[in-house]
Amino acid sequence: MPVAQINNHQMYYEIHGEGPPVVYIGGWDTFCHGRHHYLARGITEQYSVLLVDYRGIGESDDDLSLTPSTDLYADDMIALMDHLGWTNVRFVGLVGIGACIGQKVALKRPDLVRCMVNMGCWIYSDPCLKDMLNALANMHEHAGFLAFQELVAVYSFRPDYYIENRDKLLGPDGVWGNLNGRLQAHLRFVEACNGHDVRGDLENIKCPTLVIHAGQDVITGPRTTLPLEHGLPNAVGVTMEQVAHVVAGKEEKIAFCDLLFPFLEKH
């Protein structure tokens, strides 16, 4: 079992594929434990892809005495990459806290980040985003996991996709399933997300960055992603007009790969 002692906790990770190093992390979930089929198709055929369980979910434990923040999660990633001897990494941070962590890693250790991809991101949690994240956490805490799951899924997928795939999205084995029974981890994620603020640091993130704007995302759409593109000195932005918070469905996934792979290959 690949576990490293990182920043006062046991951190579970997996590496899939061979080639130049890529970190691939997302939101309040994990790509580990057989979920690597959700990665961009073909990425493990070209790269060595590092996946992790964030502290408090999957096989990673947590130190609850530490205040949750995107700095804390970024320090975990930095220490793990140092543990592995990885530098000059392509950093793919998707849909939520993963993107924020990427920003922090690029700030703290520019030597580690060759280039970065951010989607579903923000540079600070404005009142609208903060209230949405708090509402999701409150639903989980007071109405239970399944009620939270239904609410977050309705917000995160296009209505047509949700209607067609509702049965597989919901339930104990459905989306955000790694938060089932992990309320404390969820509350700590939300605290970290709401405290994220890099407004005064954007000019110091020098790595080439691809910012993907999801036109149908009601949680972290262009309102929250455009400021990152506009504030970074070396960013390019692309809009996927018909994509919601989560890239879902064959055509969307192909379109995402058509953006991702040329950027990674260029850098």
N, C-alpha and C positions, 0 to 999 in steps of 0.2 A: 504494500500500500504506500504510494508516494506521499508522505507527510513530512513537513519540515517544521521545526520549532522557529516561529517567526513572531517577533514583537509580542511576547507573552501569550502566545496561543499556538495550538497545533493547526497548521494550514495544509489542507488537502489540495493536491493539484494533479493534473494529468498532462502529458505531452503526446500529441498525435501527429504523425507524419514525419517527414524528413525534409531538410532544406533550411533556408535562412529563417531566423526566429520571428515569430509573430505572437503577440499577446492578443487574445480574443475574449473580451468580457462584455456582459450585458447588464441588465437591470437587477431586480430583486430575485434572482434565480441563479441557476448554474447550467453550464453546458457539460458538466461531468456526469459520470455514472450512466453511460450509454446514451447521453443526450447530444453527443457530438454530431449526430446526423442533422441537427438544426444549424450547424455552421454553414457558411457560404459553400455551396457545392464545389468540390474540387480543390479547396484551399489546403487540405492536408496532403494533396498530391504534389504540391509545390513548396510547402513551408512546414517547419516544425512549429506546431501551434500549442501554446500554453493556455490551459483552462484551469480555473480555480473554483473552489467553494469559498465564497466570502465567509468571514468570521460569523459564526452563529448558525450557518445552514450546512446541509450536507454532512460531510465528515470533518468539517472545521469547527473547533470550539471557539470560545470567546472569553475575554477578560472583561467582565461587566464593570470593573472599577475604572476602565478607560472611557473617556467621553467619546461617543461616536462622532466622526467627522469624515469628510472626504480626504482630509490629510491623513487620518489614521488608516483608511483603506489604501491610500496611495503608498504610505510607508510600508504596508504589508506587501504590496506588489514590488516595490523597490527592493526590499529585503529578500524577497523570493528570487528576483532576477539576479541579485548579487550572489545568492546561494547557488544558483544554477550557472553562474559565470556568464550570463547573457548581457550583451551591450548592443547598441545600434539596432534596436528592435523596431519592427513595424507594429504600431499599437492601434488595435481596432477596439474602440469603446462605443458600445451601442446602447441606445434606448435607456436612458436614465443614468443611474449612478456610475455605470461603466464608463460613459463618456466623461463625466466629471472627474473620475479617478484618473483617466488619461490626461486631462488638463493639468492636474496636480503633479503627476509624475513628470510631465514635460517641463513643468516649472522647477521642480526640485532637483531633477537629475537629467539635464538636457543630453548628457552622454548616452542615456539609455534609449532615447526615442529618436529613431531615424525619421519617421513620419507618423502621422496620426490620422485616424478616421473618427469623426464624431457624428452621431445621429441621435435624435431624441434628447438633445442636450440643453443646457442652460448655463449662463454665466453667473446668475444668482437666482434665488427663488423669490419671484415677485409675489404680491399678495394673492393673485389668482392661482398660481402654481402651488403656493404654500397651502392654501385652503383645500385644493384638490387632493394633495398628498395627505393632509391631515384627515380629510373625510374618508379616504380609503383606509387609513390606519384605524380611525374610530369605528368604521364598519367592522373591521376584523376583530377589534377588541370587544365591542359591545354586542355584535350580532353573530359573530363566529366566522370561521374561515370561508365556508361555502357562500355566505352572503357577500363577503368581500370579493371572492373570486368572480362571482357573477357581475358585480358592479365594475370591477377593473376590466373584465373581458368585454363588457358592453362598450366601455370607453375606448378600448385599445384596438379593436378590430373594425374594419368596415362593416356596416350593417348586413350587407349581402353575404359576406364571408361568415359573420357570426351566425346568421340564421341557418346557413347551410351546414355549419360545422359545430353547432352548439353542443351536441351530445358528447363530442370528443374534447371540447374545450373545458367543459365543466365537470366537477366531481373530484374525488381524492387524487386521481391520477391525471388530472387536467392541468391547465396552465397555472403557473405560480405555485405548483404543488409542493415545492420545497419550503414554502412558508407555512404549510399545514402543520400545526402543532408548534410553530416557531414564532409566536406572537412577539416575544421580546426582541428577536432578531429583526422582525419587521419594524417595530417601533424605533429601533436603533438606526435602521436604514433611513427612515423618514426624518429623524433628527439630523442625520448627516446630510441628507439631500437638502433640507431646508436651511442648513447652515452654510451651504456651499456659496462662495462669493469670490470670483476672480476678476471683478470689474477693474481693479487697480493693477492687475498683473498681466493683462492680455498682451501688451507689447513685448513682454519678456518670454512669451512662448514663440520660439523662432522656427520650430520644425515645420516642414510643409504639412498642411492639414487639409483634408477633404471634409467639408461640412455638408451633410446631406439633410435637406429640408423635406419633411413629410407633409404634403399639402393638406391631408385629411386628418392630421393628428390633432386632437382636441386637448391633449395634455401637454405635449412638448412639440408643438408645431412651429411654423416660421416665426411666430412672436418671440419664442425663446431661443431659437437656433440662429436667426439672422444676426443678432448682436455678436455672436461668436465669430461668424464669418467676417463681419465688418470690423471687429476689433483686433483680429490676429494679423500680424504683418505678412504672413506667408500662407494665406488660406485661399481656397477656391470653394465655391458653393455650388451645389446642384440641387434642383428641386424635383422630387418625385411627386407629381401632382395628385395621384390617386391613392397614395399610400397613407395608411393611418399610423397609429403609434407602433404597431408591430408589422413588419414585412411578412405578409402571409399570402399563400397561393403561388402556384408555379410561375406564372407570368411575372409577378412582382419579384420573386426571388431571382429569376433570370435577369431582370432589369437591375436589381441591386448588384449582382455579380458583374454585370457589364460596366458598372461604375467603380466597384471595388478593385477588381483585378488590374485594370490599366493603371490605376493610381499606385497600387502597391508595386507593380512592375516598374513604373517610372522612377520610383524612389528606392 
